[in-house]
Amino acid sequence: MTQRGDRALARQLERYYVRFNEDFWAFFAAEVEPLLPAGAVLTDLGCGPGLYLRDVSERLPEATLIGIDRGDDMLRHARSLTYAGATPTFESGDVAGTLPLADGSVDLLTIAAVMHTFVDPFAFLKEVRRVLAPGGLFLLYDWVRVGFREYIEYREKEAGDPVEARYPRALELFSIHNKYTEADWRWIFDEARFLVVHEARPYPRAIALLARPE
């Protein structure tokens, strides 16, 4: 594993429980799970080290789980975890392009803190529409724009980087993480003809939108 890859994995592991906290899982249990069919097929795009799929497996042990990520170190960690249900299928791939999924094959497609990096969110949502089964759902969990001071102050306290690296890394990431407002995300979904059926703010700088194609 490269030093850069090692740091990225460490950040993912340290920050996971901040974002995927009790509020997120309360939202998942109340608003997402009731809409899923028995034995649902769930796919996580940009699955990272697999912690989300591990926790989904505990809640939905009968589900078929698929994780896709381009980081070999992330996938190695994900494959090393213990899952309550069947071990997920993991594939290496760039989730910004054509997804390695069959048409109409996924009941819940999740992407967390990745979609804001895509050049063309509408091309991606066409792929989402293609792979979702009839009645399928798309769960976006991603950053929303905040002020410069708020972002810098929060990142200086957030785990995942050595203390001395937090300020320069916050400067580096500010323009990347602060791309879309809540209104922008809703407009993108509306333009792509996705109906938002539920939403939540489990984390101060992020929004969860559960949607289905119209």
Protein Blocks (a to p, Z undefined) as FASTA:
>chain_A
ZZklmmmmmmmmmmmmmmmgmklmmmmmmmmmmmpcehiacddehklnolmmmmmmmmmm
mbccddddfbfklmmmmmmpccfbdcdddddddfklccdbdehiafbdcdehklmmpmbl
mlmmmmmmmmpcghiacdddddddddfklmmmmmmmpghiafklmmmmmmmmmmmmmmbc
fklmmmmmmmnopacfbdcdfbfkbccdddddZZ
